């Protein structure tokens, strides 16, 4: 993984995953960041609650199930937004994609 970009926390978590010989761990990093866990803690939680396997990504529904469980455990509010809701509520209808790099 190219760790030359991103925050120091991202780089630290990615390095931890690589040191463990893992790959395809973006969900582990997201879980660690959101729930304030180490790479190993987040990985163990996803193994237990989403059946994550080393060097394998996770299907969306498994990630959402694990995050729902973790949110309850941590007493977090948890909601999944649709792409349409994200666009309407958080971007004022504007999006940035590789095919659309304008503000319109």
C-alpha positions in Angstrom: 0.0 0.0 0.0 1.3 3.5 -0.8 1.5 5.2 2.6 3.0 8.4 1.2 -0.4 10.2 1.5 -2.9 10.4 4.2 -2.8 11.3 7.9 -0.1 10.2 10.3 -2.8 7.9 11.9 -3.6 6.3 8.6 0.1 5.7 7.8 0.6 4.2 11.3 -2.4 1.9 10.9 -1.4 0.9 7.4 2.1 0.2 8.5 0.8 -2.0 11.4 -1.3 -4.0 8.9 1.7 -4.5 6.6 4.0 -5.5 9.5 1.4 -8.2 10.3 1.6 -9.4 6.6 -2.0 -8.3 6.0 -3.5 -6.7 2.9 -7.0 -5.4 1.9 -7.5 -3.9 5.3 -9.2 -0.6 4.5 -12.2 -1.6 6.7 -9.9 -2.4 9.5 -8.3 1.0 9.3 -11.8 2.7 9.1 -12.9 0.7 12.1 -9.8 1.6 14.1 -10.2 5.3 13.3 -13.9 5.6 14.0 -13.8 3.5 17.2 -10.4 4.7 18.5 -8.8 1.3 18.3 -5.4 -0.1 17.3 -5.1 -2.0 14.1 -4.9 -5.3 16.0 -7.9 -4.4 18.2 -10.0 -3.4 15.2 -8.9 -6.5 13.3 -9.9 -8.8 16.1 -13.3 -7.2 16.4 -13.9 -7.6 12.7 -12.7 -11.2 12.8 -15.2 -11.9 15.6 -18.2 -9.9 14.4 -17.8 -9.8 10.6 -15.8 -13.1 10.0 -12.9 -11.1 8.5 -10.0 -13.2 7.2 -6.4 -12.0 6.8 -5.6 -10.5 3.4 -9.3 -10.4 2.5 -11.6 -7.4 2.3 -15.1 -7.4 3.8 -18.5 -7.3 2.1 -20.5 -4.2 2.9 -23.2 -6.0 4.8 -20.7 -7.7 7.1 -18.9 -4.4 7.8 -22.2 -2.7 8.6 -23.3 -5.6 10.9 -20.0 -5.3 12.8 -20.1 -1.5 13.0 -23.7 -1.7 14.3 -22.6 -4.0 17.1 -19.6 -1.9 18.0 -21.6 1.3 18.0 -24.0 -0.3 20.5 -21.1 -1.4 22.7 -19.5 2.0 22.6 -22.8 3.8 23.1 -22.5 5.6 19.7 -25.3 6.8 17.6 -25.2 4.8 14.3 -26.8 5.4 11.0 -26.1 4.3 7.5 -26.7 6.9 4.8 -27.5 6.2 1.2 -25.5 7.9 -1.5 -28.4 10.2 -2.3 -28.7 11.2 1.4 -24.9 12.0 1.5 -25.2 14.1 -1.6 -28.2 16.0 -0.4 -27.3 16.4 3.3 -23.6 16.9 3.3 -22.5 18.2 -0.1 -25.2 20.6 -1.1 -25.8 18.5 -4.1 -22.2 18.8 -5.3 -19.9 15.8 -5.7 -16.3 15.2 -6.7 -15.4 12.1 -8.6 -12.7 11.2 -11.0 -15.0 12.0 -13.9 -16.3 15.2 -12.4 -13.8 17.5 -10.8 -15.9 20.7 -11.0 -18.0 22.4 -8.4 -21.1 22.2 -10.5 
